[in-house]
Amino acid sequence: AFAEVQDIIVQHCQMCHAARPTQPGFASAPGGVMLDTPEHIVAQAQKIKQVAVDTQYMPLLVPGVPAMTPEQRARLGAWVAQGAPGP
């Protein structure tokens, strides 16, 4: 369900990939990729799959934030495989 995907994105991605990142050291979203609204998340579904599921390049390890689990990566991949439905 999209709610699960959004929870994963909020927990692991939005601190950097937002219009106003909260992660120290980021003045803007890296690569211009914003994941701070449901519309942005859906629009970036293929990119999310590429970097978080296929290559596992993202998310970067951030002190104080638990690493993304294999189960979370699988949920993101399944969501994209289902056509990345929104809320």
Rosetta silent file (secondary structure, phi, psi, omega in degrees, C-alpha in Angstrom):
SEQUENCE: AFAEVQDIIVQHCQMCHAARPTQPGFASAPGGVMLDTPEHIVAQAQKIKQVAVDTQYMPLLVPGVPAMTPEQRARLGAWVAQGAPGP
SCORE:     score description
SCORE:     0.000 S_00000001
   1 L     0.000  151.250 -178.331    0.000    0.000    0.000 S_00000001
   2 H   -59.533  -35.245 -179.186    1.148    3.545   -0.648 S_00000001
   3 H   -58.065  -39.243  177.448    1.003    4.358    3.074 S_00000001
   4 H   -64.947  -45.038  178.735    3.763    1.794    3.716 S_00000001
   5 H   -60.036  -47.648 -179.460    5.880    3.221    0.914 S_00000001
   6 H   -60.672  -40.222  177.913    5.381    6.749    2.176 S_00000001
   7 H   -60.820  -41.989  178.633    6.400    5.684    5.700 S_00000001
   8 H   -63.826  -44.931 -179.749    9.629    4.183    4.337 S_00000001
   9 H   -63.488  -43.086  179.020   10.363    7.327    2.317 S_00000001
  10 H   -61.525  -44.593 -175.896    9.663    9.589    5.307 S_00000001
  11 H   -69.369  -35.499 -170.075   11.917    7.503    7.555 S_00000001
  12 H  -116.965  -15.024 -169.878   14.836    7.117    5.144 S_00000001
  13 L  -123.862  -38.197 -170.692   14.706    9.687    2.343 S_00000001
  14 L   -65.492  -21.511 -178.841   12.857   12.909    3.125 S_00000001
  15 L   -63.316  -24.615  176.455   15.469   14.324    5.472 S_00000001
  16 L  -108.157  -42.229 -173.294   17.575   15.041    2.357 S_00000001
  17 L   -93.522   72.244  179.982   15.103   14.817   -0.530 S_00000001
  18 L  -147.128  162.696  176.893   12.757   17.667    0.330 S_00000001
  19 L   -59.042  -34.895  176.640   12.187   21.275   -0.653 S_00000001
  20 L  -129.084   85.455 -178.758   13.713   22.142    2.736 S_00000001
  21 L   -58.217  143.107  177.647   16.019   19.304    3.790 S_00000001
  22 L   -98.998  -11.308  179.177   16.402   18.797    7.531 S_00000001
  23 L   -75.092  123.687  178.321   19.643   16.831    7.240 S_00000001
  24 L   -54.418  140.480  179.336   22.629   19.048    8.109 S_00000001
  25 L    95.850   -7.696  179.787   24.812   19.780    5.112 S_00000001
  26 L  -115.863  113.814  177.844   22.000   19.819    2.570 S_00000001
  27 L   -88.211  -23.420  178.331   20.712   23.210    1.426 S_00000001
  28 L  -148.258  167.815 -178.008   18.578   21.654   -1.307 S_00000001
  29 L   -65.626  127.665  178.871   17.436   18.220   -2.412 S_00000001
  30 H   -56.577  131.763  179.798   20.338   16.262   -3.953 S_00000001
  31 H    65.634    9.532 -177.714   19.956   16.038   -7.713 S_00000001
  32 H    72.210    9.265 -178.681   16.768   18.049   -7.417 S_00000001
  33 L   -84.973  112.043  178.309   14.960   14.847   -6.414 S_00000001
  34 L  -109.042  135.734 -178.949   12.219   15.711   -3.951 S_00000001
  35 L  -128.113   36.218 -173.193   10.218   13.046   -2.158 S_00000001
  36 L  -100.921    4.775  173.074    8.257   15.266    0.207 S_00000001
  37 L  -137.336  157.161  175.658    4.771   14.869   -1.269 S_00000001
  38 H   -55.329  -38.241 -179.323    2.799   11.834   -2.460 S_00000001
  39 H   -64.530  -41.501  178.042    2.941   13.256   -5.993 S_00000001
  40 H   -64.740  -41.259 -179.320    6.740   13.549   -5.865 S_00000001
  41 H   -61.885  -48.921 -179.845    7.075   10.006   -4.539 S_00000001
  42 H   -62.163  -42.952 -178.429    4.906    8.545   -7.314 S_00000001
  43 H   -64.520  -27.332 -177.801    6.674   10.626   -9.986 S_00000001
  44 L  -101.013   16.739 -174.296   10.068    9.343   -8.801 S_00000001
  45 H   -54.542  -47.328 -178.232    9.034    5.671   -8.501 S_00000001
  46 H   -65.423  -38.307  177.861   11.473    4.368  -11.121 S_00000001
  47 H   -65.993  -41.381  176.926   14.335    6.395   -9.646 S_00000001
  48 H   -58.526  -46.254  179.184   13.471    5.083   -6.170 S_00000001
  49 H   -61.086  -44.621 -177.413   13.591    1.523   -7.515 S_00000001
  50 H   -60.720  -48.652 -172.014   16.885    2.137   -9.270 S_00000001
  51 H   -90.953  -25.581 -177.160   18.746    3.628   -6.309 S_00000001
  52 H  -103.073  -22.979 -176.730   17.077    1.981   -3.300 S_00000001
  53 H  -110.104  -55.894 -174.141   16.153   -1.451   -4.651 S_00000001
  54 H   -70.739  -53.883 -177.225   18.292   -2.354   -7.681 S_00000001
  55 L   -96.253  -19.080 -176.798   21.657   -0.800   -6.768 S_00000001
  56 L    55.706   29.058  177.385   20.962   -0.147   -3.060 S_00000001
  57 L   -69.474  -34.137  179.587   23.040    3.020   -3.423 S_00000001
  58 L  -115.999  159.315   -6.081   20.496    4.964   -1.404 S_00000001
  59 L   -77.375  154.069  173.742   19.725    5.873    1.214 S_00000001
  60 L   -65.076  152.154  176.750   23.078    6.989    2.474 S_00000001
  61 L   -74.257  125.440 -178.361   23.833    5.968    6.027 S_00000001
  62 L  -117.085  127.224  178.804   22.932    8.861    8.300 S_00000001
  63 L   -53.985  133.262  178.316   24.032    8.893   11.933 S_00000001
  64 L    85.950   -4.267  179.206   21.065    8.259   14.202 S_00000001
  65 L  -115.942  123.607  179.486   18.869    6.872   11.409 S_00000001
  66 L   -60.291  146.124  177.559   18.494    3.087   11.113 S_00000001
  67 L   -64.993  151.542  175.330   19.584    1.612    7.785 S_00000001
  68 L   -66.932  133.109 -177.569   16.876    0.631    5.305 S_00000001
  69 L   -84.193  159.112  174.527   16.114   -3.054    5.766 S_00000001
  70 H   -57.446  -34.983  179.086   15.976   -5.654    2.997 S_00000001
  71 H   -65.571  -40.865  177.928   12.240   -5.980    3.737 S_00000001
  72 H   -64.636  -41.940  177.411   11.715   -2.247    3.204 S_00000001
  73 H   -61.134  -41.259  178.489   13.630   -2.405   -0.073 S_00000001
  74 H   -63.385  -39.509  178.209   11.455   -5.348   -1.145 S_00000001
  75 H   -62.949  -42.573  177.639    8.285   -3.370   -0.311 S_00000001
  76 H   -61.983  -44.571  178.958    9.487   -0.467   -2.457 S_00000001
  77 H   -62.002  -41.756  178.743   10.268   -2.839   -5.323 S_00000001
  78 H   -64.264  -39.882  178.803    6.873   -4.539   -5.054 S_00000001
  79 H   -60.884  -45.814  179.248    5.137   -1.154   -5.077 S_00000001
  80 H   -65.088  -41.668  179.140    6.905   -0.128   -8.282 S_00000001
  81 H   -60.586  -27.976  178.403    6.176   -3.544   -9.839 S_00000001
  82 L   -84.682    6.306  179.159    2.476   -2.924   -9.114 S_00000001
  83 L    96.746   10.564  178.316    2.597    0.303  -11.129 S_00000001
  84 L    51.644   55.499 -179.927    3.515    2.644   -8.254 S_00000001
  85 L   -67.258  143.065  178.177   -0.060    3.471   -7.259 S_00000001
  86 L   -84.774 -171.640 -178.480   -0.564    6.663   -5.271 S_00000001
  87 L   -66.590    0.000    0.000   -2.728    7.263   -2.240 S_00000001
